[in-house]
Amino acid sequence: MISLRVALHLARAETRRARGTLAFCLLSIALGVMAITAIRTLTHSLRDDIESQGQTLLGADLLLESPQPLEQGGARELIDHLSSGGARSAASVRFYSMLARATERAGTHATQLVRVRAVGDGFPFYGSIQSRPPDQWARLAERAYVLLDPSVARGLGLEPGDRVKLGQLEAVVLGEFVKAPGSAAAEFSMAPYVFVHERWLGATGLLATGSRIQYERVFALPPGRAEAWKEGHWNEAQSAHVSVRTSGEAAANVRRFLTRLSRFMTLVGLVTLFLGALGIGSALHAFMRSKLDHAAILRCLGATSRDVFAVYALLALGIAGLGSALGASVGAFLPFALAGFSSSLGAELLPAELTLRPSAPALLHGAFAGIVATFAFTLLPLFRTASVSPLRVLGRTGTALPPAGSRRALGLGLVVAIAAVFGLSLIETESARVALLFTAAIALALGVLLVLAWGSRALARRLGPRLPSFQLRQGVANLERPGNQTSAVIVAVGLGFVLLGTLLIVQRSLERLLAIEQRAELPNLFVIDIQPDQAADVEARLRAVSTDLLSLSPMISARIAAVNGRSVDQSGVARDDVQRSWEDRMRTREYFVSYREELLSSEALTGGQFWSGRPERQEASLDTGLAQALGIELGDTLALDIGGLPLEARVTSFRDIHWQALRPNSMILLSPGEIEAAPKMFVASLRVPTAPEREELQAQLVARHPNLSVVDAAEAAQTVLAIVSRISRVLTALGTLALLVGAVILGGAVAAGRFARQKEAMLFKVLGASRADLRWMLGAEYALLALLGTLAGWLLAEVIGRVAVPRLFDAAADVPYLVLTVLALSALLLNTLVGVFVGRRVSDLPPLAIQREE
Amino acid sequence: MSGRIEVRSLGRDYRDGKQSLTVLDGVELVIEPRQFVAITGPSGSGKSTLLGLMAGLDRPTRGEVVIDGTVITALGEDALSAFRGRNIGFVFQTFQLIPTLTALENVRVPAEILGDAALAARAPELLARMGLADRARHYPSQLSGGEMQRVALARASITRPSVLLADEPTGNLDAASGARVLDLLLETCAESTLVLVTHNAELAARAERELCMRHGRIERVIERRSGRPERAAERLPA
């Protein structure tokens, strides 16, 4: 075995005349590493910030929460236990309601859906809630005052001293609170917050049974006690239907959202990384093919296969190390360079103050991922180079020495590459299921692109000779020549396009889905919290405005208590809400159960038989996914806990629900019967043609029934769209990066194959071809490669989009053909230019100079 | 190691689809230590194949090659590489220098593969003997054909191999360069067994033994007085 010093020396020597090729290798892996390091730096900073600001975000150390008042039963015992230890506590209640302006003001809305948060004395125990004008928080208890989210003040045109109506309570506006990141006022909600003191809550008249209300109590505890208390009282809390959250679990919704978002961004980043690794693999493959003679000479001079492997592995590792270090360094600081963008993303979404800081783990992680990915994707060319026959120096490869098992090497190379993709995805996403799916998706995409590449080459072989122009014939023929990079380039360019194309299709489909105003088939106004005694009046008022898609459905808050007499096992459920699996969430969540006699048009029966009319015994029809998650079968008995009262129903059918129809659907639907006696509220939905009509109806309903929440779906969709658009910008940037990596790979492939092309060019020139002829040939070849890659990518993106969108959003995919065409043309132009630019030496050098370079 | 080569019933077939082509057919041969042997014959007669098998670059279909008692055709791949590195030097018609290494680095490679620093240290001296002291830092692309072959010669001899095999070493050179390379080859390898494949009758005439091959067999053996200088060391340039 040669010494490390000699191997290093030989590896370094191999870089001497290949700086250009190796620079492309370095760049392609650096870009991939940069993407995942930047994402990780950003998500680390976010996670750290939310964790470190947990106490001020929650305003307390511990929070108990329940849909029932906490003053009775098991919940009371929990509170007493905490209070007996001397913990300070404050009550808090949250619910959605309409806030109405009590004074006329032109040009603004009269009512707005808000999330009311009524808090008791002492809250927040940590941090403070700032206001404009200043120091208004302390005055909240003095009178019936409200402190508004700035958007509410803006929307209703309210100023300090103005009067508003919250249910039956007429309150005075103190001012706006400042959504200072890291404070309890910064919590994200689909409707803006309005703070009021708890003592005025009764006067609102909004705490009717059946309304969706969240009762809370927050505690200040000695350091470290909250976690221990939660662990020690988990079972009692579960049986009392009380959720417990510590300051470490603050902002659960946002953290869950960020966890998913960062996982998704990481996956997009990983595609870029693997694309980079694929690029370095294919460029090194071409590079090493040109070095086979060197390897054979080394073998003749006494080097073993292992020696040759060591030399080229060191070379690959060197490039991977340098590229990864470069990518990780740039990636670690990229979020700082884009700090403005990050904070604009954060301002609306993040409850915590985003303090970007370089993350050593993110940097090391990125570099490690880059090296592993490179090594995995270069193993195959390394094996091939190492197994070169020394007989090659005599110009004959024959059967020579037994190669190091080329089939075995191929198998091993593939296994290592797949294992690396899976391993890195697992590390990045921390989910074996996601990693497995991602690995399968990557393998499938690569497989399909390879098949398309093979088809393209076959087509080139057939059609090439029939083309009329000599330059075009040669350009097309190059796709099939020995040593061509057709497959690698089509895969690289194609994969980048797949990523960006799919993201654009998903984004467009989502935008279309949320364009509620334009979609006449959807209801656009929802009235929630209609009490049974209000139902008839509300329905009449709605009918007077529009009967389009009008429906009124009862909703009953319930939990699943048992299946076939066996209580739902909650012992293995993750304590932190964010860590909880989907299945466990289904097991423990609260449902809005409804009952009716027939199926809606948005539902389809998938199993069993739907009841007709009013069956004698209580029957249940479940969402198919829910039944699968909980292992419920037809004929099973489902026991529901409705505010502490039990209700049993036999499962007689399963349904697929088309949620995007925005109908009053329920995962758990019961037959009319015993359930009708349960405390309930009604939800009404309808389509009202214009925004002013909706607004007027809203004001009228709230004036008559102040407890109602009226949601303008078109407005809500705009809020979601704004968030989607912000996220899309990040993802599109990542997708564009992947496309650029594709172009870098093409550049690398061109550079790596330059010597082979130069030899041909020299011969063509000797035979009379002009520089222009050669440029046309090369241009045709690279344009064709780019075209094939782009078309293959588009095809695959469209297939993925058309399969994935219906599964993700329960709606047909909307392919933005114009955008994709512009993107495809840009990709085509970019790749052709890169190819021609990198390959320009081939056409420009005089024959003698080429011979000299050889 | 003395450099004794024994070739026993050596055969080599190549398969091309269903057809089998016998390139070498039952060659029997013994070459004594320090002997200078030339292998001649028309193209396709099996000269280079025989040389490749003697170097352990290829595996025979049948028969064996024994060098100094070691059956090299029975060695495993790594052992064969190690044996080749220590005992066999090779000079090719097309020089086969590594273009990314300088002349000096090219010469040093075999010694470095062996991990023998003392041998590696001989490289500048060997280049100087080849008259290339001032070309040590040049890359192969900056050297003439004759210079490249002299570098290759220095490389082949740096490990003091007991056997030196040369495949048409002057085939790509003009007459003057060829003659100079041959002189240097004979002088440098005074202590080695030298087997040389050539089409050049003048060159072959300087060998102690000429093996004339045809259709994969040794058709004729010509024994003659060696053209190798008796005291090579004294005649080398300083």
Interface residues (C-beta under 8 A of the other chain):
Chain A: I2 S3 V6 H9 L10 A13 E14 T15 R16 R17 A18 D293 H294 I297 L298 R299 C300 L301 G302 A303 T304 S305 R306 D307 S389 P390 L391 V393 L394 G395 R396 G398 T399 A400 L401 P402 R852 E853
Chain B: Y14 R15 S48 G52 A55 L57 D58 R59 E77 D78 L80 S81 A82 R84 G85 R86 F90 F92 T94 Q96 L97 I98 P99 T100 L101 E105 V109 P110 E112 I113 L114 G115 S141 R155 T159 D167
